[in-house]
Amino acid sequence: MKKYIALLSVSLIAIVALGFLATDINAKEEERKQINAGRPIAIEKPTFTSQWQRYFPRQFDGWKNTKKSADIVDMIDKYPALAIVWAGYPFSKDYNAPRGHYYSVQDNVNTLRVGAPSDKVDSPLPTACWTCKSPDVVRLMETKGDMEFYTGKWDKWGSEIVNPIGCYDCHYKGELKVKRSFLDKGLQEAKLPTFADSTHQTKRDLVCAQCHSEYYFRPIQNGETTAMVVTLPWKNGLGVEEQMSYYNDGKNFPNGKPFFDFENKISKAKIVKAQHPDYELHLTGIHGKNGVSCADCHMPYKQEGAIKYSDHRVQSPFETMDTSCMVCHRESENKLKAILKEKYDRKELLFGVTVNNLASAHLEAKQAWDSGASDAEMANALNLIREGQWRWDYAVASHGGFFHAPDETLFILAKANDYAQQARVALKEILGKHGAANYVVPDFSSKEKAQALAGWDMKKLVAEKQTFKDTLEQTWIKAAKENGVLDEALRDYKDDRASWFGSK
Amino acid sequence: MKKYIALLSVSLIAIVALGFLATDINAKEEERKQINAGRPIAIEKPTFTSQWQRYFPRQFDGWKNTKKSADIVDMIDKYPALAIVWAGYPFSKDYNAPRGHYYSVQDNVNTLRVGAPSDKVDSPLPTACWTCKSPDVVRLMETKGDMEFYTGKWDKWGSEIVNPIGCYDCHYKGELKVKRSFLDKGLQEAKLPTFADSTHQTKRDLVCAQCHSEYYFRPIQNGETTAMVVTLPWKNGLGVEEQMSYYNDGKNFPNGKPFFDFENKISKAKIVKAQHPDYELHLTGIHGKNGVSCADCHMPYKQEGAIKYSDHRVQSPFETMDTSCMVCHRESENKLKAILKEKYDRKELLFGVTVNNLASAHLEAKQAWDSGASDAEMANALNLIREGQWRWDYAVASHGGFFHAPDETLFILAKANDYAQQARVALKEILGKHGAANYVVPDFSSKEKAQALAGWDMKKLVAEKQTFKDTLEQTWIKAAKENGVLDEALRDYKDDRASWFGSK
């Protein structure tokens, strides 16, 4: 009986304590509502991220921190074979690992890929190369219309697209919103709900998916010229095989032929360049299958007093494991990191093996042509290279794939390498038949050697780029200021061309 | 105030109810203790699983249900390439997917691999091929000693090893126990705790690991003859690369040369046959890393009244998802099954691609020899086949690898296929140099065609086996009965030779 009386007393104390706690929670909730109700949002220039700061000061601070993701990692220096497999395509000139959103415009202007336009020379690339780089793109699409935006060369919008990825890319006032129309078109082709029809949790994926997906530039006639329109190849489904089946089916394209982004200059293989199918790969992984959104890990919730908000420093969850991972996983960070290190290492090894086999195949194909092989003899080998390179690129262009979908990524890489090796087996046979069984692939073990094989005069490209930066780029910045489209409060980054062009 | 009084009343009722519940739980616990204390265990013949029944009736029922895992799946029929890659090795004669423990002796006696011994002809295989098939092995090791057990040909123990895998393989009285000494030797080589020094949870792995691991037969001099001793290749570690580094290092072997199980009859490549590294692969997967034991999923706990016991029908957890998976995972079975189906399909695809490339490489090597290639020219290609085949076999001989360690399994298969393809590239070059660039690999798309290429006269092998079953096997059974080593209570399986030899 004594035991029951003691239990009863403890229960009574607990009940009273709970009462106080409830009062406290109710007070905090009231405070939260007041704060969140806020002032009505009235932003004069939504492309100016600095103007969103007073309404969303914590989100702005997070966004500004994307500036800290500043390291420049030269991928061609790390994997010289990239210059071979992309020969004839701008990515073989330079390709750095992506940096924080803060650098999106700067990096797009600085890359050798867009060339060195001047008063007399256009960029080799279309306007579409701006599409995911800036909220100014949303403004141009709204004011000029999609077709006008997508028509012409990249330098057409140099003085208009000047602010890095910011609030207006994903938000209208306080809400999630995607204004780039190709996302909804892609979703409709895939028979998926549009952005507006999606759940809030899915929208937390889709604002990212608008840019972190595979896409291609679809040529669409616009009067006398051709617009290059960003298009998601999702008609047959979002998987790597479904997307390739779409590209391989000539019925999907105006010219009735299978699609290719470029013809490799060395091998003449017609290549589809996979971009960054982060979203599609994510969906095949265990986090995606369990409804974890991009934002859950890359923009984890933080708590400050009564305010809960998502961290807008979009970054690797390795940097925020306490708020990104530990919300669900009850394990030590070190244990999780060790597991992820293994996953990363597996991917890296297959990445290297595959890209080296692809590069070798391109070079062996060139030798086969030089030895007198015919179109008919080469068709199968070139197609094997195309199939292999697509899968390899798909698996690795999505930098987080090793984490988002570890087995799918390895599976795709395994298939990619099998295609690459099939191509090499076929090419060895052709070389044998044409008396070139002894052919040895030339050394492409450094960036310099590989880019020389790709046929680039890198010194010339860099010199032209320096001129562009001293002349036309300055004109663009000046014009943007005068026209009131440059968010000067944020244009505080230094001219870091040295780290782009000076080092490697 | 009214709210508080209501809460108080509910609390009081709950407290009283909890009191009753606690009394009930205490009573059940008392009952459980009484039952588990049981009678002292006294088993006259521990190799007779039927004698354990009265002490462990539920575990016995589970064990007996292993009989239900009875399907015979002919793997060479499913993958004819197996006959090529194992040419010259008994597995190319026949290889069925493993069945329930109940069939371990029967299947070992029936397989063509052990040959058709008679009074005049020995089995081609050593006694070691019995090692994991029966508790009689434990008895023989205890009574005759390891060296005597491991010396001689397989048929030496035909009348002694007659009872299928049972209680005495893993238990001494009621406790977990491993009496096969090679497990502790392997653990010590790997600098891991011995069985006795391991935690209970690890022992729940290790009783399985004694047999579900990679092993090889180490030749050890025993007087004037050579014993073939089951040995775990764990000195450099338990991973696929560490085990191969062990086999590749001649210093580890009496003859000072890299180890091989057989020379492929077609290509002359020296092959290490991976057996079934289930345990090693399991350790690399997420379940293994989180301390989930084999028994947790394959022998899940069941509750009957006050008794909690583990289900000794060792089987695929797909059949027991409610007790195997749902203890930890809060998801629908169908959702988990769909995810696992994807993992299985990925493995199956890479399995097929890789084994076909390996088979092609063996055949291309034969053609290279026939075309006049020298030992020096062939060395690299044959070694590439060896490295590839080891990894392929390692990844797939462990049938559950696609689940136990999905990414490690795909990673190993990707590397295996890369080696196989490297071999093919090298062989194409050799063929080209010797005027055989046009060589086309012969058709091995059916079991018949592949086994003919492997050089087997299957009709003869089956006829000899039938004779063995009608003569020597009958003698063995008779002798075992007379000597009192056959657990006749369990010897109720019908002679199912038809399903072994009659169909394919």
Interface residues (C-beta under 8 A of the other chain):
Chain A: Y4 L7 L8 S11 L12 I15 V16 G19 I286 K289 K335 I339 K343 R346 L349 L350 V353 N357 P406 D407 E408 L410 F411 L413 A414 K415 N417 D418 Q421 Q422 R424 V425 K428 E429 L431 G432 K433 A437 N438
Chain B: Y4 L7 L8 S11 L12 I15 V16 G19 I286 K289 K335 I339 K343 R346 L349 L350 V353 N357 P406 D407 E408 L410 F411 L413 A414 K415 N417 D418 Q421 Q422 R424 V425 K428 E429 L431 G432 K433 A437 N438
